[in-house]
Amino acid sequence: MKNYNDAKNKYAEFGVNTDKAIERLKKIELSIHCWQGDDVGGFERPDSTLGGGGIQTTGNFPGKARTIEELRSDLEMAMSFDGGLNRLNLHASYGEFGGKFVDRDQIEPKYYDGWIAWAKKNNVKIDFNGTFFSHPLADDGFTLSSKNEKTRKFWIEHEKRCRQIANYIGEKLGSPCILDTWIPDGAKNLTVDKMGYRKILKSSLDECFAIEYPKENMRDALETKLFGIGSESFVVGSHEFYMNYAARNNKMLCIDMGHFNVGEDISDKISSILLFDDEILLHVSRPLHWDSDHVVLYNDDIKKVAEELVRSGKIESSHLGLDFFDASINRLGAWAIGTRAFRKALLFAMLEPQDELCKLEEEDRGFEKMALLERQNTLPFGTIWEEYLKRCGTLNDDEMVKRIMKWEKNEMSKRF
């Protein structure tokens, strides 16, 4: 306790209340993605391994979840290391289909009752995603923007059912279920009729969103993208397309950190969006080179995004989700490291002497502002992080590693 009090007093010299920051962080919800635990496999069929269609997982580390029960047990363990409030980000392909194949235009709310019961038991809320990849009707790279009417109608029905399911989940759990819509639509090579495909996508989205659901049950988000596997030359749902569509149709933007040029500063986009909208869906990832969903680490890019969220004053109304999948390491460990890394970044941002920094900026005292930002880097942040973990009743970083290795030995080894 002495170490914490010393650190607390040091931050107080800069006008920062560490107790308030810890309590604030505990209330921030992070939506943990189901697909890290089984390499985006899903449970549409026995031994299902989806992948493809803009989704690619690399590695074959032993011990991945093979059943919903195994996935849930790993998720429970991962969430226990976070300390704060958690949500589950669930893909449509992870329903409980009773051993039979249910195509995506036929999914119903009843297939997710098991997840709802699990969420209630574990005090977790649920977000949802349509699964628009790894399906015969997505093999040519087009779904909602397809010029084939049969294909397009199939995916429109899938989206309609996903919205119905999201509304059902939100109503049952008493918390808005954020439905993220990402489609892989695009072309590997040169495309002439870009306008044509985008007109079709706009028309499809209009049809998908014809029914208005209560905002207290579900909210729609549209995920932009620069390019991906199989869509290197053309992406129908580009940044500009969805930004315009969302603005004109009162929908939420989803900003995925892996969907931009590596040289872009994703954090710089946040204030521009939140100036006009109270909500944003953020998919936190760690891209390397291009669109690669690496395990989140406490690096500069993650810190800058967290800083802008906190500085915006709208972090409590923002929706924060993780999005990465790494099959080359212990999957539970990937969840734990990624979740904690983003929590650390948020805590660091909450400990920033923002009022003093803004004052220096407004008075054109640039050197002093820069010096204060540098000073923050050497304050005893690690001690505040350890106090956060302690107050949440969870393990410190070293103990977490030991617990995960024990879980790998006692539980995951049975799956080898």
FITI-17104 format. One record per residue (C-alpha): x, y, z. Coordinates in Angstrom, 1 decimal. Layout:
+--------+--------+--------+
:      X :      Y :      Z :
+--------+--------+--------+
:      X :      Y :      Z :
...
+--------+--------+--------+
This chain:
+--------+--------+--------+
:      X :      Y :      Z :
+--------+--------+--------+
:    0.0 :    0.0 :    0.0 :
:    2.9 :    2.3 :    0.7 :
:    4.1 :    2.0 :   -2.9 :
:    0.7 :    3.0 :   -4.1 :
:    0.3 :    5.9 :   -1.8 :
:    3.7 :    7.2 :   -2.9 :
:    2.7 :    6.9 :   -6.5 :
:   -0.7 :    8.5 :   -5.8 :
:    1.0 :   11.5 :   -4.2 :
:    3.4 :   11.9 :   -7.1 :
:    0.5 :   12.0 :   -9.6 :
:   -1.3 :   14.4 :   -7.3 :
:    1.5 :   16.9 :   -7.8 :
:    0.3 :   17.2 :  -11.4 :
:   -3.4 :   17.4 :  -10.4 :
:   -4.3 :   13.8 :  -11.2 :
:   -6.5 :   11.7 :   -8.9 :
:   -5.4 :    8.1 :   -9.3 :
:   -8.3 :    6.7 :   -7.3 :
:  -10.8 :    8.3 :   -9.6 :
:   -8.9 :    7.0 :  -12.7 :
:   -9.0 :    3.4 :  -11.3 :
:  -12.7 :    3.6 :  -10.6 :
:  -13.4 :    5.0 :  -14.0 :
:  -11.4 :    2.3 :  -15.7 :
:  -13.3 :   -0.4 :  -13.9 :
:  -16.5 :    0.8 :  -15.4 :
:  -15.3 :    0.9 :  -19.0 :
:  -16.6 :   -2.1 :  -21.0 :
:  -14.4 :   -4.0 :  -23.4 :
:  -16.0 :   -6.4 :  -25.9 :
:  -13.8 :   -9.5 :  -26.2 :
:  -14.0 :  -11.3 :  -29.5 :
:  -15.0 :  -15.0 :  -29.6 :
:  -12.9 :  -15.8 :  -32.7 :
:   -9.4 :  -15.6 :  -31.1 :
:  -10.2 :  -18.9 :  -29.2 :
:  -10.8 :  -21.1 :  -32.2 :
:   -9.1 :  -19.4 :  -35.2 :
:  -12.3 :  -18.0 :  -36.6 :
:  -13.7 :  -21.5 :  -36.9 :
:  -17.3 :  -21.2 :  -35.7 :
:  -19.7 :  -24.0 :  -35.1 :
:  -21.8 :  -24.2 :  -38.3 :
:  -20.7 :  -27.8 :  -38.9 :
:  -18.7 :  -30.3 :  -36.8 :
:  -15.0 :  -29.6 :  -37.1 :
:  -15.8 :  -26.3 :  -38.8 :
:  -12.9 :  -24.2 :  -39.9 :
:  -14.1 :  -21.1 :  -41.7 :
:  -11.3 :  -18.8 :  -42.8 :
:  -11.1 :  -17.5 :  -46.3 :
:  -13.0 :  -14.6 :  -47.8 :
:  -10.7 :  -12.0 :  -46.5 :
:  -10.1 :  -13.9 :  -43.2 :
:   -6.8 :  -15.7 :  -42.7 :
:   -5.4 :  -17.1 :  -39.5 :
:   -1.8 :  -18.3 :  -39.4 :
:   -0.2 :  -20.8 :  -37.1 :
:   -1.3 :  -24.1 :  -35.5 :
:   -0.4 :  -23.8 :  -31.8 :
:   -2.0 :  -26.8 :  -30.0 :
:   -5.0 :  -26.5 :  -27.7 :
:   -7.6 :  -24.4 :  -29.6 :
:  -11.2 :  -24.6 :  -28.5 :
:  -13.1 :  -27.4 :  -30.4 :
:  -16.5 :  -27.0 :  -28.9 :
:  -18.7 :  -24.2 :  -27.5 :
:  -18.0 :  -25.5 :  -24.0 :
:  -14.3 :  -25.3 :  -24.4 :
:  -14.5 :  -21.8 :  -26.0 :
:  -16.7 :  -20.6 :  -23.1 :
:  -14.3 :  -22.0 :  -20.5 :
:  -11.4 :  -20.2 :  -22.2 :
:  -13.4 :  -17.0 :  -22.4 :
:  -14.3 :  -17.1 :  -18.7 :
:  -10.6 :  -17.5 :  -17.9 :
:   -9.6 :  -14.6 :  -20.2 :
:  -12.2 :  -12.3 :  -18.8 :
:  -11.1 :  -13.1 :  -15.2 :
:   -7.8 :  -11.5 :  -16.0 :
:   -9.2 :   -8.1 :  -17.2 :
:  -10.9 :   -6.9 :  -14.0 :
:  -13.2 :   -4.4 :  -15.7 :
:  -16.6 :   -4.8 :  -17.2 :
:  -16.7 :   -7.2 :  -20.2 :
:  -18.8 :   -7.9 :  -23.2 :
:  -18.6 :  -10.8 :  -25.7 :
:  -18.3 :  -10.0 :  -29.4 :
:  -20.1 :  -13.0 :  -31.1 :
:  -20.1 :  -13.9 :  -34.7 :
:  -23.3 :  -15.4 :  -36.3 :
:  -21.4 :  -18.6 :  -37.2 :
:  -21.0 :  -19.3 :  -33.4 :
:  -24.6 :  -20.3 :  -32.8 :
:  -25.7 :  -23.5 :  -31.2 :
:  -27.2 :  -25.4 :  -34.1 :
:  -27.8 :  -28.7 :  -32.4 :
:  -25.5 :  -30.7 :  -34.7 :
:  -27.4 :  -29.8 :  -37.9 :
:  -26.4 :  -27.4 :  -40.6 :
:  -28.4 :  -24.2 :  -40.6 :
:  -27.6 :  -21.9 :  -43.5 :
:  -27.0 :  -18.2 :  -42.7 :
:  -30.3 :  -17.0 :  -44.3 :
:  -32.1 :  -19.3 :  -41.8 :
:  -30.5 :  -18.4 :  -38.5 :
:  -32.9 :  -17.5 :  -35.7 :
:  -32.7 :  -16.0 :  -32.2 :
:  -33.2 :  -19.4 :  -30.6 :
:  -29.7 :  -20.6 :  -31.7 :
:  -28.2 :  -18.0 :  -29.4 :
:  -30.2 :  -18.7 :  -26.2 :
:  -27.3 :  -20.7 :  -24.8 :
:  -25.0 :  -17.7 :  -25.2 :
:  -27.5 :  -15.5 :  -23.5 :
:  -27.8 :  -17.9 :  -20.6 :
:  -24.0 :  -18.0 :  -20.3 :
:  -23.8 :  -14.2 :  -20.5 :
:  -26.4 :  -13.8 :  -17.6 :
:  -24.5 :  -16.4 :  -15.5 :
:  -21.2 :  -14.5 :  -16.0 :
:  -22.5 :  -11.0 :  -15.9 :
:  -21.5 :  -10.3 :  -19.5 :
:  -23.3 :   -8.5 :  -22.3 :
:  -23.1 :   -9.5 :  -25.9 :
:  -22.4 :   -7.7 :  -29.2 :
:  -23.0 :   -9.4 :  -32.6 :
:  -21.6 :   -9.7 :  -36.1 :
:  -22.9 :  -11.1 :  -39.4 :
:  -20.7 :  -13.7 :  -41.0 :
:  -20.3 :  -12.7 :  -44.6 :
:  -17.2 :  -14.8 :  -45.4 :
:  -16.3 :  -18.5 :  -46.0 :
:  -19.5 :  -19.5 :  -47.8 :
:  -20.1 :  -20.7 :  -51.3 :
:  -22.1 :  -17.6 :  -52.0 :
:  -19.1 :  -15.5 :  -51.1 :
:  -16.5 :  -17.3 :  -53.2 :
:  -16.5 :  -14.6 :  -56.0 :
:  -15.8 :  -11.9 :  -53.5 :
:  -19.2 :  -10.2 :  -53.5 :
:  -22.1 :  -10.5 :  -51.0 :
:  -24.4 :   -7.5 :  -50.4 :
:  -23.0 :   -5.8 :  -53.5 :
:  -23.3 :   -8.9 :  -55.8 :
:  -24.8 :   -8.4 :  -59.2 :
:  -26.2 :  -11.9 :  -58.9 :
:  -29.7 :  -11.4 :  -57.5 :
:  -29.8 :  -14.9 :  -55.8 :
:  -26.5 :  -14.2 :  -54.0 :
:  -27.5 :  -10.7 :  -53.0 :
:  -30.9 :  -11.7 :  -51.6 :
:  -29.3 :  -14.5 :  -49.6 :
:  -27.0 :  -12.0 :  -47.9 :
:  -29.7 :   -9.4 :  -47.4 :
:  -31.7 :  -12.0 :  -45.6 :
:  -28.7 :  -13.0 :  -43.5 :
:  -28.2 :   -9.3 :  -42.4 :
:  -31.9 :   -8.9 :  -41.6 :
:  -31.8 :  -12.0 :  -39.4 :
:  -28.6 :  -10.7 :  -37.7 :
:  -30.4 :   -7.5 :  -36.8 :
:  -33.4 :   -9.4 :  -35.5 :
:  -31.0 :  -11.6 :  -33.4 :
:  -29.1 :   -8.5 :  -32.1 :
:  -32.4 :   -6.9 :  -31.1 :
:  -33.4 :  -10.2 :  -29.3 :
:  -30.0 :  -10.4 :  -27.5 :
:  -30.1 :   -6.8 :  -26.3 :
:  -33.7 :   -7.1 :  -25.1 :
:  -32.9 :  -10.3 :  -23.1 :
:  -29.7 :   -8.8 :  -21.6 :
:  -30.9 :   -5.3 :  -21.0 :
:  -28.0 :   -3.7 :  -22.8 :
:  -27.8 :   -2.5 :  -26.5 :
:  -26.3 :   -5.2 :  -28.6 :
:  -23.9 :   -3.5 :  -31.1 :
:  -24.3 :   -5.2 :  -34.5 :
:  -21.2 :   -4.7 :  -36.6 :
:  -21.6 :   -5.2 :  -40.4 :
:  -18.4 :   -6.0 :  -42.2 :
:  -18.4 :   -7.5 :  -45.7 :
:  -15.4 :   -8.7 :  -47.7 :
:  -16.8 :   -7.4 :  -51.0 :
:  -14.2 :   -6.3 :  -53.5 :
:  -11.9 :   -7.4 :  -56.3 :
:   -8.3 :   -8.6 :  -56.5 :
:   -7.7 :   -6.9 :  -59.8 :
:   -8.9 :   -3.9 :  -61.8 :
:  -12.6 :   -3.1 :  -61.6 :
:  -14.4 :   -0.9 :  -64.1 :
:  -17.9 :   -0.6 :  -62.7 :
:  -17.1 :    0.6 :  -59.2 :
:  -20.1 :    2.9 :  -59.2 :
:  -22.4 :    0.0 :  -60.1 :
:  -21.3 :   -2.2 :  -57.2 :
:  -21.6 :    0.7 :  -54.7 :
:  -25.1 :    1.5 :  -56.0 :
:  -26.0 :   -2.1 :  -55.4 :
:  -24.5 :   -2.1 :  -51.9 :
:  -26.4 :    1.1 :  -51.0 :
:  -29.6 :   -0.4 :  -52.2 :
:  -29.0 :   -3.6 :  -50.2 :
:  -28.2 :   -1.7 :  -47.0 :
:  -31.4 :    0.4 :  -47.4 :
:  -33.4 :   -2.9 :  -47.6 :
:  -31.5 :   -4.4 :  -44.7 :
:  -32.1 :   -1.4 :  -42.5 :
:  -35.8 :   -0.9 :  -43.4 :
:  -36.9 :   -2.1 :  -39.9 :
:  -36.0 :    0.3 :  -37.1 :
:  -35.3 :   -1.5 :  -33.8 :
:  -35.3 :    0.2 :  -30.4 :
:  -31.9 :    1.8 :  -29.7 :
:  -32.0 :    0.4 :  -26.2 :
:  -31.9 :   -3.1 :  -27.7 :
:  -29.5 :   -2.9 :  -30.7 :
:  -27.5 :   -0.4 :  -32.7 :
:  -26.0 :   -0.8 :  -36.1 :
:  -22.4 :   -0.1 :  -37.0 :
:  -20.7 :   -0.2 :  -40.4 :
:  -17.1 :   -1.2 :  -40.7 :
:  -14.9 :    0.5 :  -43.2 :
:  -11.9 :   -1.0 :  -45.0 :
:   -9.1 :    0.0 :  -47.3 :
:   -8.3 :   -3.4 :  -48.8 :
:   -7.9 :   -7.0 :  -47.8 :
:   -7.1 :  -10.5 :  -49.0 :
:   -8.7 :  -10.9 :  -52.4 :
:   -9.7 :   -7.2 :  -52.5 :
:   -6.4 :   -5.6 :  -53.1 :
:   -7.6 :   -3.4 :  -56.0 :
:  -11.1 :   -2.5 :  -55.0 :
:  -13.2 :   -2.6 :  -51.8 :
:  -16.9 :   -1.7 :  -52.3 :
:  -17.4 :   -0.7 :  -48.7 :
:  -14.6 :    1.8 :  -48.5 :
:  -14.0 :    4.5 :  -45.8 :
:  -15.7 :    7.2 :  -47.9 :
:  -18.6 :    5.0 :  -48.8 :
:  -19.5 :    4.0 :  -45.2 :
:  -18.7 :    7.5 :  -43.8 :
:  -21.2 :    9.0 :  -46.1 :
:  -23.8 :    6.3 :  -45.7 :
:  -23.5 :    6.4 :  -41.9 :
:  -23.9 :   10.2 :  -41.8 :
:  -26.9 :   10.2 :  -44.0 :
:  -28.6 :    7.2 :  -42.4 :
:  -27.8 :    7.8 :  -38.7 :
:  -25.6 :    4.7 :  -38.3 :
:  -22.5 :    4.2 :  -36.3 :
:  -19.1 :    4.0 :  -37.8 :
:  -16.8 :    1.1 :  -36.9 :
:  -13.1 :    2.0 :  -37.1 :
:  -10.9 :   -1.1 :  -37.3 :
:   -7.2 :   -0.2 :  -36.6 :
:   -6.1 :   -2.8 :  -39.1 :
:   -8.1 :   -1.3 :  -42.0 :
:   -6.0 :    1.6 :  -42.9 :
:   -2.6 :    2.3 :  -44.4 :
:    0.0 :    1.5 :  -41.8 :
:    1.4 :    5.0 :  -42.0 :
:   -2.0 :    6.6 :  -41.1 :
:   -2.5 :    7.8 :  -37.6 :
:   -5.8 :    6.2 :  -36.6 :
:   -6.0 :    8.2 :  -33.4 :
:   -6.3 :   11.4 :  -35.4 :
:   -9.6 :   10.2 :  -36.9 :
:  -11.4 :    9.8 :  -33.5 :
:  -12.0 :   13.5 :  -32.7 :
:  -13.3 :   14.2 :  -36.2 :
:  -15.9 :   11.4 :  -35.8 :
:  -16.8 :   12.1 :  -32.2 :
:  -17.3 :   15.8 :  -32.9 :
:  -20.3 :   14.9 :  -35.0 :
:  -21.4 :   11.6 :  -33.4 :
:  -21.7 :   10.6 :  -29.7 :
:  -20.9 :    7.0 :  -30.5 :
:  -18.1 :    5.1 :  -32.3 :
:  -17.3 :    1.4 :  -32.5 :
:  -13.6 :    0.8 :  -32.3 :
:  -12.0 :   -2.5 :  -33.2 :
:   -8.6 :   -2.5 :  -31.5 :
:   -5.9 :   -4.4 :  -33.3 :
:   -2.2 :   -4.1 :  -34.0 :
:   -1.6 :   -4.1 :  -37.8 :
:    1.8 :   -4.8 :  -39.2 :
:    2.5 :   -3.9 :  -42.8 :
:   -1.2 :   -4.2 :  -43.8 :
:   -4.5 :   -5.4 :  -42.4 :
:   -2.9 :   -8.0 :  -40.1 :
:   -4.8 :   -8.6 :  -36.9 :
:   -1.9 :   -9.1 :  -34.4 :
:   -2.4 :   -9.4 :  -30.6 :
:   -2.7 :   -5.9 :  -29.1 :
:    0.3 :   -4.7 :  -27.2 :
:    0.9 :   -1.6 :  -25.1 :
:    2.6 :    0.3 :  -27.9 :
:    2.5 :    3.9 :  -29.1 :
:   -0.3 :    3.4 :  -31.6 :
:   -2.6 :    1.8 :  -29.0 :
:   -1.7 :    4.5 :  -26.4 :
:   -2.5 :    7.3 :  -28.9 :
:   -5.9 :    5.8 :  -29.6 :
:   -6.7 :    5.5 :  -25.9 :
:   -5.5 :    9.1 :  -25.3 :
:   -7.8 :   10.5 :  -28.0 :
:  -10.8 :    8.5 :  -26.7 :
:  -10.2 :    9.9 :  -23.2 :
:   -9.5 :   13.4 :  -24.4 :
:  -12.7 :   13.4 :  -26.4 :
:  -14.8 :   13.2 :  -23.3 :
:  -16.9 :   10.6 :  -25.0 :
:  -15.2 :    7.4 :  -24.0 :
:  -18.2 :    6.3 :  -21.9 :
:  -20.4 :    6.4 :  -24.9 :
:  -17.9 :    4.8 :  -27.2 :
:  -18.0 :    1.0 :  -27.9 :
:  -14.6 :   -0.7 :  -27.6 :
:  -13.9 :   -4.1 :  -29.0 :
:  -10.9 :   -6.2 :  -29.6 :
:  -10.2 :   -7.8 :  -33.0 :
:   -7.2 :  -10.0 :  -33.5 :
:   -6.5 :  -13.7 :  -34.0 :
:   -3.1 :  -15.4 :  -33.6 :
:   -2.9 :  -19.2 :  -33.9 :
:    0.9 :  -19.2 :  -33.4 :
:    0.7 :  -18.8 :  -29.6 :
:   -1.4 :  -19.8 :  -26.7 :
:   -4.8 :  -18.4 :  -27.6 :
:   -5.9 :  -17.7 :  -24.1 :
:   -2.7 :  -15.9 :  -23.5 :
:   -3.3 :  -13.8 :  -26.6 :
:   -6.7 :  -12.8 :  -25.2 :
:   -5.2 :  -11.9 :  -21.8 :
:   -2.3 :   -9.9 :  -23.2 :
:   -4.4 :   -8.0 :  -25.7 :
:   -7.2 :   -7.1 :  -23.2 :
:   -4.7 :   -6.0 :  -20.6 :
:   -2.7 :   -4.0 :  -23.0 :
:   -5.6 :   -1.9 :  -24.1 :
:   -6.7 :   -1.5 :  -20.4 :
:   -3.2 :   -0.3 :  -19.6 :
:   -3.4 :    2.2 :  -22.4 :
:   -6.8 :    3.5 :  -21.2 :
:   -5.5 :    3.9 :  -17.6 :
:   -2.4 :    5.7 :  -18.8 :
:   -4.6 :    8.1 :  -20.8 :
:   -6.9 :    8.7 :  -17.7 :
:   -3.8 :    9.6 :  -15.7 :
:   -2.8 :   12.4 :  -18.1 :
:   -2.9 :   15.9 :  -16.6 :
:   -5.2 :   17.0 :  -19.4 :
:   -6.3 :   20.3 :  -17.9 :
:   -2.8 :   21.5 :  -17.4 :
:   -1.7 :   20.4 :  -20.8 :
:   -4.6 :   22.2 :  -22.5 :
:   -3.8 :   25.3 :  -20.5 :
:   -0.2 :   25.2 :  -21.6 :
:   -1.3 :   24.7 :  -25.2 :
:   -3.7 :   27.6 :  -25.2 :
:   -1.0 :   29.9 :  -23.7 :
:    1.4 :   28.8 :  -26.5 :
:    3.8 :   27.3 :  -24.0 :
:    4.8 :   24.5 :  -26.3 :
:    8.1 :   23.6 :  -24.7 :
:    6.5 :   23.2 :  -21.3 :
:    3.6 :   21.2 :  -22.7 :
:    6.1 :   18.8 :  -24.4 :
:    8.1 :   18.6 :  -21.2 :
:    5.0 :   17.7 :  -19.1 :
:    4.1 :   14.9 :  -21.6 :
:    7.6 :   13.6 :  -21.3 :
:    7.4 :   13.7 :  -17.5 :
:    4.3 :   11.6 :  -17.6 :
:    6.2 :    8.8 :  -19.2 :
:    8.5 :    8.5 :  -16.1 :
:    5.8 :    8.7 :  -13.4 :
:    5.2 :    5.4 :  -11.5 :
:    2.4 :    4.1 :  -13.8 :
:    3.2 :    0.5 :  -13.1 :
:    2.3 :    0.9 :   -9.5 :
:   -1.1 :    2.4 :  -10.4 :
:   -1.7 :   -0.5 :  -12.8 :
:   -0.9 :   -3.1 :  -10.1 :
:   -3.3 :   -1.3 :   -7.7 :
:   -6.0 :   -1.5 :  -10.4 :
:   -5.6 :   -5.2 :  -10.7 :
:   -5.6 :   -5.6 :   -6.9 :
:   -8.8 :   -3.6 :   -6.5 :
:  -10.4 :   -5.7 :   -9.2 :
:   -9.4 :   -8.9 :   -7.4 :
:   -7.5 :  -10.3 :  -10.3 :
:   -3.9 :  -11.6 :  -10.7 :
:   -0.9 :   -9.4 :  -11.4 :
:    1.0 :   -9.9 :  -14.7 :
:    3.4 :  -12.5 :  -13.4 :
:    0.7 :  -14.5 :  -11.7 :
:   -1.4 :  -14.4 :  -14.8 :
:    1.3 :  -16.0 :  -16.9 :
:    1.6 :  -18.9 :  -14.4 :
:   -2.2 :  -19.4 :  -14.3 :
:   -2.4 :  -19.6 :  -18.1 :
:    0.5 :  -22.1 :  -18.3 :
:   -1.3 :  -24.2 :  -15.7 :
:   -4.5 :  -24.0 :  -17.7 :
:   -2.6 :  -25.1 :  -20.8 :
:   -1.1 :  -28.1 :  -19.0 :
:   -4.3 :  -29.2 :  -17.3 :
:   -7.0 :  -28.3 :  -19.8 :
:   -5.7 :  -27.4 :  -23.2 :
:   -3.4 :  -30.4 :  -23.3 :
:   -6.5 :  -32.6 :  -23.5 :
:   -7.3 :  -31.1 :  -26.8 :
:   -3.9 :  -32.0 :  -28.4 :
+--------+--------+--------+
